C-alpha cells in the first residue's frame, strides 16, 4: 500500500476539512511511521476523517492499536443542527470506520477527554502518536496536551489541530494560546513544527538542565515576597 493513496471515495463525509487542508502534509510527515508497531490516540474524531486515514495508513503492523475519544455531541461551535447534523454524528463515524480493514484494532471511548484520559492513565496506557482535536476551548486543549504528554513515548509525535483557528473573538478561548503555553512549558523536551493550521511536536530527551537559583533571597522577587 502506498501511504495516503487508499481510496477515500468509499467514505461519506459531510465535512472535508481533513482531506482539504491537512491530509497532504500528514502523508509527508507520517511516512517514516508506516509499517511500524504504533499505539495511536485520537482525541476528537467527528465523522472519522482522520480516524479512517490513520486506520488505512498506519495500522498495518499486527501489533498496532488505536484509541479514539469522542462524545459525538460536537463542540460549542457545532451546535448549528442544520450545518453539522450532530444527531447523526456517531452513526456517520461508525459507518465510516467500519469500511477500514483494520477497524478491529480500534477502541472507541465515548466520553469527554478529561474522563477518558483519566481512565487511560489508570491503565498505564502509552502512545507513540497522539492527535488532539477535541474541545477547541483553550483550557481544554491545555489539559489534553499535558495529560497526553505524560503518556507519550520518547520520540513520539503529538499533533495539535486548529493552531490558527479563531472561533472566538477573545484570544483566551482559542486553541493557539493553550498550544503556545504548552510549547513554552515543555520547551526542554520537544521539537515543534507548524504546518498550515496545525502544530506537530516530537518528544525528545530533556536538553535543558534545570539550574537552581543560587540566591534564596531571589526566589520570590523582592524582599516582601510579592514577586
Secondary structure, DSSP 8 states (H G I E B T S, - for coil): --TT-S--TTS--S--HIIIIIHHHHHHHTGGGTTS--EEEEE--TTTHHHHHHHHHH--STT-EEEEEE-SS--GGG--HHHH-GGGHHHHHHHHHTTSTTGGGEEEEES-HHHHHHHHHHTT--EEEEEE-S--SHHHHHHHHHHHHHHEEEEEEEEES-TT---SSSGGGSHHHHHHHHHHHTGGGEEEEEETTEEEEEE----S-----S-GGGTTSSTTS--
